[in-house]
Amino acid sequence: MTGRRTPDIDLRVLGPFEAEAAGVLLDPGGPRLRAMLALLAAYAGRPVSVPVFVSELWGPEPPPDAERTVRTYVSRLRRALAPATGLIGTRAPGYVLLAPESVDAVRFRRLAREGHTALADGAAEAGRERLTAALGLWRGTAYAEFDGIAALEAERTRLARVRLDAVQDRVDADLLAGLGGELVAELTDLTAAHSAHERLWGQLMTALYRAGRQADALETFRQARYELVENAGVEPSPALTDIQRRILAHDPRLLAAPRPGRASGTARPAQLPPVVPQFTGRQAELAALDAAAEQAGPAAVLAVCGTAGVGKTALVVHWAHRVAARFPDGQLYVNLQGFDPGRVLPAEEALRGFLTALGVAAEHQPDTLQTQVALYRSLTAEKRVLVVLDNARDAAHVRPLLPGGPGSSVAITSRDELVGLVARDGARRIALDVLGPWEAVELLRQLVGDRVAGPAELEDLAAHCARLPLALRVAAELVVRRGRVGLEDLADERRRLDLLEAGADDATAVRAVFSWSERHLPPAANRLFWLLGLHPGQDVDSEAVAVLAGTDAHGGRLLLDVLQGAHLVEASGTDRWTMHDLLRAFARERALQRLTEADRLSALKNLYEFYLSAALAAMDVVFPESVRWRRDDAGPDRPSPASAVAAKAWLDTERLTLVAITRTADGELAGYAVKLARAIDQYLSVGYHNADAFSVHRRALSAAERLGDPGGQARGLLELGRSHARSGAYGDADEHYRRALELFRRLGDRAGEARTLIALGHNEGRVRRYHDALASYGQALVLNREVGDRVQEAVALASIGQVQHSMGRHEDAVSCYRQAAAIYAETGQRVGQGRILNDLGNALQSYGRLQEAYDHHERALRILHDIGDRAAESIARTDLGRILSRWGRHTEALEHHRQAIAVFREIGDPVGETEVLVNLGIAYEDTGRHREAGEAHQQAQTLAAKLGDRRLECAALNGQGRAACAAGRSAEALSHHEQALAHARAIEDREQEARSLDGMAAAHARTGAATEAHRLWSAALPIYDDLCMPEAAEVRERLTSAGPE
């Protein structure tokens, strides 16, 4: 598609400024020489006069000999660009770039123009391909390094405008191809960045409507109108207003059918990381990749294998950028961390990222690896996608990530030889060795320059680095920082290490190069580098670094600057730092060799104590009501400078590190696994980090058992029980709760006993052992009043109310809820306030007081959203959906249920998912979509049966019965309702008993069995009346109209 470009030179300005010839990056020279070449690229094909060069390079006060210097610079540029002979020509009144198509910006403009024209001519697919290729040339901000050069700043602005136009054209092409929801995330970001562009707002409204989100589409119009009126003082144009009108009218033209033979939803990922600067050589390997890809055809599986630090990732990423235009459906990339000393990335996680990139929303992603693979391969079956799988552990690691269909290619990097992938999957293996002698010296020359070291010295240095790219870069950085002194030090070190390294392999050479860096670091920086190898997390902030180093924040930051300057750490975010896995392994090895056990233990103890103290401080701000449960030293006042938002953000950022500490704390430090688990248990529970909770509490329990800590064992058992219950394993949960209860009672810990009784009651209530649950809650209520724990007293009251509500004792339930609400208000317990508002809303719904119920659920939603209780927030959302259905606002109701079910599936809450599926089924019933209703209820019934939740199974069976009855399948309907009735009576669920009788009556009435229908409605009516349910009026009317039997 990129056609007419000269093969001799590639000038890249749409990102980091680069010049490449025959696969080798060229160095134009210093800043003014680079700026001169950039100006020639910006004017591509048009002469740049000498006065323009003078003005742009030196500003208003140029030196007297500036014009002569320009001519000198041109001569130097021509020599630097010698592989592209004749690139710069002389043409009055100055100089000209003779190969405009060598500039990526020129190619971008041409492709964007061709794509726009193709769209206007009705050739949507051709336009889409050209626009994709055009936008694929961008790697960052154009001319980013040339601030202060007016002509290049103006060109940067012009290119940004053309790029935005091309993006909008490409989105139009995507919409013409049938895409919708897959574009929402991209368009949301675009409208936020360019709020005055009506075209983007219209595209976002269309995409939302196609995704079934009509309410959001209309809300987007309101937002667009606000932005336009507030910021531009204009009303929306007729075109935007017309889209709103068509959405309100459900205009079928907005739902464009997908093109035949293509997937209906097509996201276009572009996940390749940036190319490595100063990429040098590897021409043979690049040619081998090209040849292997050509021989294998479009479905190539290419495996680049070699030792650590040999440059596998740099090579594959460089090659992937070169061939990206061959894959118009996008590029996927993932670092599988196959040899990471911390954690290998499972294929399931990689697939979740790929599915998201391909436009599959989280709520639509399957749970098992097998079904994830099937969906991934279905989505890629008819596409041309390039997949880069970096740092794979072995063949089994990557096999699930191989795409489907003949059009996609895969490039894999691994330290493993991937023999099985070659033998079974037909992969083409390219073995990557160290750089050749000339390539290694050329890389050093580009990194170091000619002034510090001569060719012989660079050859010597390259040889001792084993010509390994990672080692070469570290050594070059040392020379750049220390100049001739660094070079001479390395030479001395080389001679000293010769005898020690006789027969050394590449890994030993890497150790030697790393050792050069540490020899020239201050002792404190060396010690920090070694200790960072012991840090259990993947990244760290400067405060934790200071603690690890045993210094203050300023001193820690200075040490980080030293390590970053030596390329031993790198920034991973704002005030976050990480290390290459090889460096981490080397640092850990050095720590074990160079630091005494006492020194290591002391540093780690300080670090773990820092994280424990910080976690406790954050938890006290986010969950102030549970300080006494969390701490042994709880006092009346414990001020913290952090806001709740900042504290929650700290917990979110450090969660993986806190979990890792519980995994690595051992020996004398094992107690920190117990203490940290106790500190963050409520955060893990409320945030529904269930996998982390399992890991943390299993390790805490194990540590407590080794330490002979019965209190820690009891807490570990309690929290593991909660994790089992959240995953629907009620039997395992029950066992853990009863063991915890025994320990708490033996210890005389009444607070722990009360909490365990409440958890046990929840478990009993879920399997509809209502009387057992009431007994457990009652004991907990007495204990909490005895110990004066007002918040837990409220929890017990709310829990009793929930059981009373389930048993149809609505007035008793409301009384308990109101008592709990008063305590939550008194203590300022936000989680409890949000949840009790939701419970009250449900009780009001049962009475038919819908507006009051709606207000309660809305207030609950706001509170629970603010504190991050995603599960309870989603319950409030689905409860709002039930009310909206009863008000006839069906589109909004369905959207509420879909959002709720997406969260429950994401956090892995099968109980919440089942409840929402029942509500979703009812919403479909209300809109007459009985087939979809039956499917939702069937899914709910399957899940409920698996969970052993007979109340939800009962509700789902009744929903299936209603759907079958509406579809005219009366016998099937009766079967479902009869099963539901048996369950309802077994668990004493009077509401579901009435609904079962009501459904059976309707099924009989549909078949003409009026007498049996009358009998069943007569049995349902007193239950509805007793429960004060609005359905009583409907049943009474049916009985009245039918007359006495």
PANU-988835 format. One record per residue (C-alpha): x, y, z. Coordinates in steps of 0.2 Angstrom, whole numbers, plus 5000, padded with zeros to 4 digits. Last residue first. Layout:
REM PANU-988835
XYZ;...
This chain:
REM PANU-988835
466948925207;466549105210;466749235196;468149235183;468249425183;468349425202;469749295203;470749385190;470549555199;471049475215;472649405207;473049575200;472749665217;473849535226;475249565214;475549725224;476349625238;475749665256;476649495262;475049435270;474049495254;475249405242;475049245253;473149265254;473049275235;474149125230;472948985236;471449075228;472549085212;472848895213;471048855215;470448975201;471748905189;471148725193;469348775189;469848865174;470748725165;470648815148;472448775143;472948955146;472048955163;473148805168;474748895164;474149055173;473648955188;475348875189;476249045188;475249115202;475548955213;477448975209;477349165213;476549125229;477848995235;479149115229;478549245241;478249125255;480049055255;479948925268;481448825262;480548665258;478948765252;479948865240;480848715233;479348615230;478448765222;479948795210;479848615204;477948635201;478248805192;479548725180;478448575176;476848685174;477848795161;478348645151;476548585150;475948765145;477148795131;476148935123;477649055122;476949165136;476848995147;478648955143;479249125148;478249115164;478948945168;480748995165;480449145177;479749025190;481248915188;482449055190;481549115206;481648945214;483448925209;483849095217;483049035233;483848865231;485548925231;486548755229;487848845220;487748725205;485848735206;485948925206;487148935191;486048815180;484448915186;485249085181;485749025164;483948955161;483249115168;484249215155;483749095141;481949105145;481949295145;482849295128;481449185121;480149285130;480649455123;478949535127;479649685135;479149645153;479849465150;481549535145;481649635161;481149475171;482549385163;483749525167;483149515185;483549325186;485149355177;485549485190;485349365204;486449235196;487849355193;487849415211;487949235217;489249195204;490449335209;492049325199;492549505199;492349525180;490749425180;489949515194;490449685185;489749635168;488149575177;487849745184;488149845168;486949725159;485649745173;485749935172;485649935153;484149825153;483249935165;483650095155;482950015139;481349955148;480750115156;479050045158;478950095176;478949915182;480549895172;481350045180;481049965197;481949805193;483349905185;483550005201;483849835210;485149785196;486049945200;485949925219;486649755217;488049815206;488549945220;488549805233;489849705222;490849855217;491149925235;492350065229;491950195242;491150315230;490250195220;489450125236;488850295242;488150345225;487250175222;486450175240;485750355237;485050285220;484350125229;483450225242;482750355230;482050205219;481250125234;480350285239;479750295221;479250115220;478150095236;477449935229;477649855247;478949725240;479849875232;479949955249;480849805256;482049805242;482449995245;482649965263;484049835259;484849955247;484850095260;485649965272;487049925260;487550105257;487450155275;488449995280;489850035268;489850215274;489950185293;489750365300;489550285318;487850375321;487250345303;487650165303;486850145320;485250225314;485250125298;485349965308;483850005318;482950055302;483449885294;482849785309;481149865309;481049845290;481349665291;480049645305;478749735294;479249625279;479049455286;479049365269;480349235274;481649325263;481249485271;481549405288;483149335282;483749515276;483149595292;484249475303;485749525292;485349705295;485249685314;486949585314;487849715303;487149855315;487849765330;489449745320;489549935319;489049965337;490449855344;490049865363;490749705368;489149645376;488049715362;489149625349;488949465358;487049475359;486949525340;488149375336;487049255345;485449315336;486349315319;486849125321;485049085327;484249185312;485449085300;484948915307;483048965305;483349025287;484248875281;484048945264;485748895256;486249075256;485449105273;486648975280;488149055272;487649225278;487349155296;489149075296;489849255291;488749325305;489349195318;491149225312;491049405316;490349375333;491649245338;493049365332;492249505343;492049375358;493849325357;493849205372;495349105364;494448945364;492849035357;493949105343;494648935339;493048845338;492248985328;493648975316;493448785313;491548815311;491848955298;493148855288;491948705287;490448815282;491548895268;492048735261;490148685260;489648855253;490848845238;489948985228;491549085224;491049215237;490749085250;492549015247;493249185249;492249215265;492849045272;494649095268;494349255279;493749155294;495049025293;496449155292;495649245306;495649095317;497449045312;498049215316;497249205333;497949035336;499749095333;500948935334;502149015322;502048875309;500148875310;500049065309;501149055293;500048935285;498449035289;499349195282;499849095267;498049035264;497449215268;498449305255;498249185241;496349165243;496149355245;497149385230;496049275219;494549355227;494949535224;493149585227;493549765231;492549745247;493449585252;495149635247;495049795256;494249715272;495649585273;497049725271;497749735289;497349555295;498249485279;499649605282;499949545300;499849365296;501049375281;502149495292;502349355305;503349255293;504849375294;505949265305;505749125293;504649175279;503849335270;503849295252;502049255248;501349385261;502449515253;501849475236;500049515241;500649685248;501649715231;500049665221;498949785231;500249935230;499350045217;497549995223;497950025241;498750195237;497250245227;496150195242;497150305253;497150455241;495250445239;494950425258;496050585260;497850565267;498550665281;498050535294;497450565312;497350415324;496150465338;495250345350;496650225350;496850055342;498449965347;497849785343;497349835326;496249775312;494649735322;494849895332;495049995317;493449925308;492350085307;493750185300;493750095283;494550205270;495550305282;496050165294;496450055279;497650185272;498550195289;498550005291;499249985273;500650115277;501150035293;501149865285;502149925270;503450015281;503549865292;503849755277;505249875271;506049885288;506049695290;506749675273;508249795277;508549705293;508449535286;509649585272;510849655284;510749515296;511049385282;512649485277;512649575260;513849535246;513349365240;511449355243;511249535238;512349505222;511149365217;509649475220;510449615210;510849485196;509049415196;508349595195;509549645182;509049505171;507149545174;507449725169;507049835184;505649945190;505250115197;503650215201;503650395205;502450425190;502550275180;503750135176;505350225177;506950125174;508250045185;510049985182;510250105167;511750185175;510850355175;509350265183;510350195197;511150365201;509350455200;508750315211;510050355224;509650545223;507750495226;508250395241;509250535249;507850655247;506550535254;507650495269;508850355271;508950165276;509050105258;507450005259;506550145268;507050265254;506550145241;504850125249;504650315248;505250325230;503950205224;504150015219;503949905204;503749715201;503549675220;504449565232;505949675234;507549565236;508349625219;507949805226;509149765240;510649735228;510349905219;510149995236;511849925242;512649985226;511850155227;512550175245;514250115240;514350245226;514250175209;515850135198;516049955204;514149935201;514249975183;515749855180;514849715189;513449725177;514749705163;515449555172;513749475176;513349495157;514949405153;514549265165;512849245156;513649245139;514749095144;516449105152;517848975146;519149075156;518149205165;519149225181;520849235171;520149375160;519249465175;520749565179;521149615161;519349665158;519349765174;520849865168;519949895152;518349945160;519250075171;520150145155;518450165147;517650245162;519050365164;518950405145;517150465147;516350435164;514550455160;514650405142;515750255146;514550185159;513150205147;514150115134;514449965146;512549955150;512149955131;513449835127;512849715140;511049715134;511649695116;512849545119;514449565109;515249455122;515449615132;517249575132;517349575113;516349745112;517549825124;519049775113;518249825097;517749995105;519550015110;520149975093;518950085084;519450235095;518450295111;517850455118;517650565102;516950435091;515250425099;514650315114;512950245109;513150255090;514950195091;514450055103;513149995091;514350005077;515649905087;514349765090;513749765072;515549755066;515949605077;514349515074;512949535087;512649395099;511649245092;509849235087;509149065081;507649085069;506348955071;504948925059;503448855068;502548705060;501448685075;501948505081;503748495077;504248685078;503148715093;503748565102;505548625100;505248795107;507148825109;506848915126;507549085129;505949145120;505349265107;503749235097;503149315080;501449265075;500549285058;498749305053;497849265037;497549085037;496249065051;496449055070;497649145081;499049055092;498849115110;498348945116;500048875110;501049005118;501448935135;501348755130;502848795118;503948865132;504149015143;503749145131;504649315132;503649415119;502149345110;501949465095;500349435085;500049515068;498249515062;497549485045;495749435049;494549295044;494849175059;495449315071;493749325080;493449145080;495149105086;494949215101;493249145105;493848965105;495449015115;494349095128;493148945128;494648825132;495448945145;493848955155;492849105160;492149175144;492249355139;490549445136;490649545152;492349605149;491949685132;492549605117;493349735105;494849645099;495949735112;494849665125;494949485118;496849515117;496949565136;495849425141;496949305131;498549365140;497749335157;497149165152;498849115145;499649145162;500949285164;502449205173;502749285190;504149355200;505849295193;505249335175;505749195164;504049185154;503549365157;502249335144;502549515137;501049545125;500749615108;499349625096;499449705079;498049765068;496749715055;497749795041;499149665043;500349695029;500549875035;501449805051;502849735041;504249855046;503549885064;503549695067;505349685061;505849815074;504849735087;505549565083;507349625084;507149725100;506249585108;507649455104;509049575108;510349445116;509949495133;509449325139;509949185127;509149145110;507549105101;506549195088;505049095084;504049135068;502249065066;501749105048;499849105043;500149225028;501349105020;502648995028;503949035014;503649225015;503649235034;505249125034;506049235021;505649405030;506249335046;507849275038;508049445030;507849525047;509049395054;510349435041;510149625043;510349615062;511349775061;510949915073;509449975083;509950155089;508350175098;507250025102;505650025092;504050075102;502949945109;501749855097;499949865103;498949935088;497249855090;495949865077;494249825084;493149725072;491349685077;490249605063;491649485058;491849475040;491249365026;489749475022;489949655028;489149695044;487349765044;487149945047;486149975063;485850165061;484750135046;483550045057;482950205064;482450175082;481450335082;482450405097;484050355089;483550435073;483150605081;484750605090;485650575073;484650715066;485250835079;487050795075;486750835057;485650985060;487151065070;487151065089;486951245096;488351365097;489151465110;490851375107;491351325125;489751315135;488551285120;489651155111;490051065127;488251065134;487651005117;488950865117;488450805134;486550805130;487050705114;488050585124;486550555136;485550505121;486950375116;487050325134;485150285135;485250195118;486650075124;486249925113;488049925106;487349995090;486650145099;488350175108;489250175091;488050295083;488150415098;490050405097;490150445078;488950595081;490050655095;491650635084;490850735070;490350875082;492150915085;492251045099;492550915113;494250865105;495150775119;493650705128;492750665112;494350565106;494450465123;492550425121;492850385103;494150255107;493150175121;491550165110;492350095094;492049905098;490249945103;489849985084;490649905069;489649875054;490849905040;490150075037;490450115055;492250065053;492450175037;491750315047;492950285061;494350285048;493750455041;493750525059;495550455062;496050535046;495350705051;496250685067;497950645058;497750795046;497550905061;499050835070;500050855054;499651035053;500151065071;501850975069;502151075053;501951235063;503151165077;504351125063;504251295055;504451375072;505951285078;505751315097;505251135101;506151015089;506150845099;504350805095;504450825076;502750725076;502150655092;502150465093;502350315082;501250355068;501450255052;499950145057;498850295054;499150295035;499050105034;497350105043;496750245032;497250155016;496349995022;494750085027;494750175010;494850015001;493449935012;492350095010;492450114991;490950224990;491750364980;491850474996;492650335005;493950304992;494350494992;494650495010;495750345009;496750414995;497050575005;497550475021;498750375010;499550525003;499650615019;500450465028;501650445014;502250625015;502350605034;503450445032;504750545023;505650435009;504150474998;504950654996;506550584988;507550734982;507650834998;508051004993;509351144996;509451324994;508751464983;508951384971;509151194970;510551094977;510050914981;509950804996;509650624994;510950594981;511750444989;510650365002;512050255010;513050425012;511850495024;513150555037;514250625022;512750715015;512350785032;514150845034;514050935017;512451015022;513151075038;514551165029;513351245018;512351305033;513951365042;514351475027;512651555029;512851575048;514551665047;514051815056;513151715070;511251715070;510251835081;508451815077;508351625078;509951515075;509251355067;507551425060;508251595054;509851525046;508951375038;507651495031;509051615025;509851465016;508251435006;507251265008;506851194991;505251094990;505250904987;505050865006;504851035015;504550945032;505950825027;507150965023;506751045040;507050885049;508750865040;509251035046;508551005064;509650845065;511150945059;510751075072;510550945086;512150855083;512450725070;511450635056;511650465064;511050335053;509950185059;510350025049;509049925040;509549965022;509550155027;508650225042;508450405048;507550435064;506550565073;505550495087;503750495082;502950545065;504650605058;505350455051;506550465036;506750305027;508150295015;508750185000;507150094995;506350244988;504450254993;503250234979;502050104986;501450125003;500050005000;
